[in-house]
Amino acid sequence: MFKEKLALVPELPGSYQMKDKDGIIIYVGKAKNLKRRLKSYFTRTVTGKTRVLVENICDFEYIVTSSELESLILEITLIKKYNPKYNVLLKDDKSYPYIEFTNDKYPLLKIVRNPKLRKNKNNLYGPYPNVGSAKRTVEMLNRVYPLRKCERLKKEVCLYYHLGECLGYCEKKINQSKIEEIVKEIKVFLNGDAKSLIERIKEKMQKASDTLNYEKALEYKKMIDDINVTLKNQVIILNNKDYNFDLFNCYQENNYLSVTVFFIRYGTLFGREKKIIKTMSDKEEGLLEYIIKFYEKNILPKEIIVPDFIDSDLLSSYLNIKVSTRIKGDIKKLLDLAFDNSKIYLEEKENELTKNEEKRLLAIEELKSLLHIDKVSRMESFDNSHLFGTYYVGGMVVFENFIPLKNEYRKFKIDVSVKDDLKAMREVVYRRYYRLLMENAVLPDLIVVDGGELQVKVVVDIIDELNLPINVIGLKKNEHHKTSSIINRDLSEIQIDSQSNLFLYLANIQEEVHRYAISYHRNIKNKGMLASVLNLVPGIGEKRRKELLKKFSSLKKMRDANVNELEEILPHDVAQKLYDYLKSNTM
């Protein structure tokens, strides 16, 4: 099929891209030798997961690079750009919570979810795969040590001071040596040594008991029990306390890759993570891609341990840290343990995964049949949220074969002049697809609207206006506010069985987009009324918002300002919008 084209491929490193019949990139790979790798797909018998991929390849392209490292960088760049369906897709990839011990004059303990955004990575402790464990640790340390509790110091001491859980940093001149002693003890605990903390809690427990405060003493005893349980789970597995690394291994069967990560901190198994991923890659490419994507959101340790089928030099060059393999002794045993965990986890989950896969495929086929279309893989869904008919925001979620792609969710500020749902929907949908059209980006096969005929007509009008080949359906509710039917793009109604797989998957999309839009609105409102107004005006981002808050400090002062005063910070059109909105809305 590709004999003539394969003959022209050079024996050089590079990245290759497989395309389907629609010209969409469905797989991106890299190779030391492009000719040899590409020939392996088409000139030998392939089975299992590779056969599924090859059956869908209608063309391929390649880009030659000067080294294997360049080909890896190019491969990851193209995967991010095209999100190919047969590569490793971390659909719920996340950053793990860390505990931050701030480096302020009066330090603060808090949980952070985006460690990559923190300026001083040395103040972070973790990761904590279990967020509950991180919260309990912070709560316990704040109970035991009189740390500062407030983000910003207040004018007078609060309840924490009177409870003995704060030194009164707001009003008191605190002895710096006292703070340094507290900081030292907490850091020792966060580095894996709980002796000092346990001794301090025992002192408090004894003091409470001596004053006949038995309830308080019991609380402290429970703290010690909790610490001992935690330490029992975090077994010291290595003799060297200087060991700080993340260790990866995997097990692959059919098109599933089961990955186990061990977080080793100070010679202790600090935490572990297990993940099963669907991929058409072999285990080398699949695990390599997983590790790279893993550290896009999480902090790199001092060292990474990987199995010997991974090119450690290549990964080390890409991540710019030490990567070790061919390990002996205790660490080799740990690597084997990670493999065993991966295999057991996949064997436990395989039956459930297979059933879920079958249900999804049946739901997709049912939807294609109902709509009389050949393809319905990528779906995008929209919903709006508002407060008493004002402060509109929009949310969009993306699903691939009914699996959420959370990295591709989008939030929309809606023009402050918009006062109803249909106009809000029109603005968001137009902005979304006009942008995709201008950027020549991947379009969805289907738009799912939470609503009936009116909502569907609005979306169809925009799609037709932009001349885009996208199907549209609405999920219509009955008089009991339960979804009961599909509204097609021609506004015809299609009944769906509420017990069918299709109904359950569509309801999941409906719930997810509603949750996403609502949560965006709540986040804005939680920032306060003035910040909320600024967040909802298009053209005002984080930097301009901060400048406005600094200059005007209150909503009243901002409402009293004229356009010229607002233009000191904002462009004319944005200043005019903000001015008009503030004048026409009393809050």
C-alpha positions, -999 to +999 in steps of 0.1 A: +000+000+000+028+024+009+057+007-009+067+036-030+064+062-003+084+039+022+112+036-003+118+074+000+120+075+038+155+082+051+173+061+077+175+091+101+160+101+134+127+119+134+090+120+142+063+104+122+025+111+121-002+086+111-034+099+095-068+085+090-091+087+059-102+123+070-066+134+071-067+137+109-035+127+128-043+097+149-008+087+161+025+104+166+057+085+172+095+090+171+123+068+158+161+065+157+156+052+122+125+064+105+127+040+076+130+009+098+102+020+122+077+029+094+084-003+075+076-023+106+040-011+105+033-020+069+057-048+058+052-074+086+023-091+102+009-070+131-014-082+158-034-068+188-033-032+195-009-024+165-033-040+141-061-017+153-039+013+146-027+001+112-062-007+100-070+030+105-039+045+088-046+059+053-014+081+051+017+091+070+041+120+072+075+124+088+099+151+099+136+144+100+156+157+130+193+159+138+191+138+169+169+114+189+164+141+216+151+165+189+128+138+177+114+133+212+109+170+217+091+172+183+070+141+191+058+156+225+051+190+208+030+173+181+011+152+206+002+183+226-009+201+194-030+173+179-039+151+209-040+119+187-065+093+197-040+064+197-013+081+218-013+080+256-041+103+266-040+114+303-076+124+303-077+132+340-041+141+345-036+163+375-011+180+397-008+164+431-013+185+463+019+196+481+023+212+515+039+246+512+058+260+542+061+297+532+094+315+536+079+346+552+089+364+584+059+347+600+056+314+580+023+298+570+014+262+562-010+256+533-019+231+506-011+240+470-025+223+440-003+239+412+032+233+424+047+244+391+035+280+397+052+284+431+083+305+430+103+286+457+101+249+451+123+242+481+094+252+504+072+224+490+068+190+506+051+161+488+036+150+466+005+137+485-014+114+462-041+114+489-054+150+494-071+140+526-037+130+541-022+164+531-052+183+548-050+162+580-012+169+582-017+206+578-045+207+603-025+187+629+006+209+626-015+240+629-031+226+661+002+216+676+023+246+666+013+282+671+018+292+635+003+322+617-031+311+604-042+342+584-031+349+548-029+386+557-021+399+591-051+416+608-051+446+631-058+426+662-054+391+674-081+366+667-096+334+682-065+313+673-044+334+697-068+330+726-069+292+719-031+292+721-028+281+685-011+313+673+016+335+688-004+367+680+017+378+650-008+406+643+000+426+675+029+410+693+066+413+687+075+377+684+110+364+694+126+353+661+144+324+678+110+310+689+098+311+653+131+294+641+126+266+666+091+260+654+102+261+617+130+236+624+108+211+641+081+212+614+107+208+586+122+178+604+087+162+606+079+170+569+112+154+560+101+122+576+112+123+612+082+124+636+100+121+669+101+158+678+064+162+669+053+132+689+073+145+720+056+179+717+021+163+715+029+141+745+038+172+765+005+189+755-014+157+763+002+155+798-005+192+804-042+188+794-044+157+817-028+175+846-054+203+843-082+176+842-090+185+806-094+149+796-113+157+764-083+177+751-059+150+763-079+124+743-076+146+712-038+147+715-037+109+720-057+105+688-031+127+670-003+104+681-023+074+670-029+090+636+008+097+632+018+062+641-007+048+616+008+071+589+043+061+597+033+024+596+020+030+561+051+049+551+075+020+557+112+027+556+123+005+528+158+018+522+187+022+545+199+054+529+180+084+543+194+106+514+173+087+489+148+110+472+134+098+439+103+088+419+103+053+406+082+041+376+074+007+363+046-007+342+028-038+329+011-040+295-016-062+281-035-057+249-041-020+246-039-012+283-007+001+301-008-001+338+017+022+355+028+024+391+047+053+406+065+051+440+074+085+456+105+078+478+114+107+502+143+103+527+144+066+522+107+062+529+078+052+507+060+085+510+032+077+486+022+057+455+001+062+424-015+037+401-029+045+366-043+024+337-040+040+303-054+030+270-026+033+243-016+018+210+021+024+218+045-003+229+054-001+266+086+018+260+070+046+241+039+045+263+058+048+296+082+074+283+053+095+271+035+090+305+065+102+325+070+133+304+033+143+307+034+135+344+061+161+351+043+188+330+022+194+361+042+179+389+076+189+404+107+169+393+125+150+421+162+148+424+162+115+405+140+092+386+143+054+385+130+036+354+131+000+341+159-010+317+137-009+286+136+029+289+163+050+273+175+067+305+200+090+287+173+103+264+148+109+292+176+125+313+184+149+285+148+158+280+139+164+317+174+177+326+177+155+358+193+123+367+175+092+354+188+058+365+182+022+353+198-012+355+195-009+393+207-036+418+199-044+454+170-029+473+161-004+446+159-033+421+135-051+445+114-019+446+114-017+408+102-053+407+075-045+433+062-016+411+060-041+382+041-066+404+017-038+416+011-027+380+003-063+368-020-070+398-039-037+394-045-044+357-057-079+363-081-066+390-095-039+367-094-056+333-129-071+335-144-037+346-124-019+319-135-043+292-172-040+302-170-001+303-153-002+268-181-023+254-207+000+269-191+031+254-187+015+220-224+004+221-234+039+231-214+054+202-230+030+177-265+038+190-259+076+187-245+072+151-276+051+142-300+076+157-284+106+140-277+087+107-240+098+107-208+078+101-186+094+128-192+108+163-160+107+183-152+142+195-180+160+213-182+195+228-209+207+251-218+242+264-237+256+294-241+291+309-244+303+345-257+336+358-268+354+390-303+368+388-300+373+351-266+391+352-230+381+355-232+355+327-203+331+322-200+301+299-184+267+302-174+241+276-164+205+281-148+182+256-153+144+254-136+119+231-157+088+227-176+097+259-143+101+279-137+136+293-106+155+280-103+179+310-072+197+297-094+210+268-123+224+289-127+261+284-142+290+304-158+321+288-164+356+301-196+369+285-201+405+274-217+424+303-245+436+281-259+400+277-290+394+298-305+361+286-294+325+280-299+324+243-277+355+237-251+340+261-251+308+241-248+326+208-218+346+220-199+316+234-205+293+205-196+319+179-164+328+197-154+291+201-159+281+165-148+313+148-115+309+167-112+272+157-119+282+121-092+309+121-067+286+137-075+257+114-079+236+146-096+203+152-134+206+150-158+184+170-180+158+153-209+168+175-221+197+197-243+187+226-265+215+239-282+214+273-316+225+260-345+221+235-354+236+201-346+272+209-310+264+220-304+240+192-316+266+166-292+292+180-262+269+177-272+256+142-276+291+129-240+299+140-226+267+127-243+273+093-232+309+093-196+297+097-202+270+072-188+243+094-196+205+091-206+199+127-236+181+139-257+196+167-281+180+192-300+192+222-309+173+254-345+182+261-360+179+295-397+169+302-421+185+326-404+168+355-370+184+345-356+151+335-338+146+302-362+126+280-353+131+243-327+144+218-335+174+196-318+169+162-303+198+142-335+198+120-354+203+153-370+169+151-374+150+184-358+116+190-369+096+221-342+078+240-345+050+265-335+063+300-321+028+308-298+027+277-260+031+276-264+061+254-287+079+278-263+074+307-233+087+287-252+118+274-265+125+309-229+124+321-219+151+296-249+171+306-240+169+343-203+176+337-208+208+316-234+221+342-210+214+370-181+231+352-201+263+344-215+265+379-181+260+395-165+288+374-193+312+384-189+303+421-151+308+419-156+343+405-183+352+431-161+339+459-134+365+450-157+393+462-181+416+444-155+441+430-132+413+417-163+395+403-173+425+382-138+428+369-135+391+361-167+392+341-157+421+318-139+408+286-106+424+281-098+426+318-073+399+327-054+392+359-028+420+354-054+447+346-077+435+374-049+439+399-041+474+386-077+485+389-081+471+424-049+489+434-060+522+419-097+523+429-099+499+459-137+500+460-167+495+437-180+530+446-148+548+436-147+528+404-183+537+396-176+574+403-147+573+378-150+587+343-139+569+311-107+589+310-097+577+344-104+541+335-084+546+304-053+552+325-053+514+329-076+500+302-079+504+264-107+528+253-132+501+242-127+480+274-129+511+296-161+522+279-177+487+285-167+488+321-180+523+325-214+515+308-218+484+329-211+501+362-235+529+354-263+506+344-260+482+373-265+490+409-249+464+432 
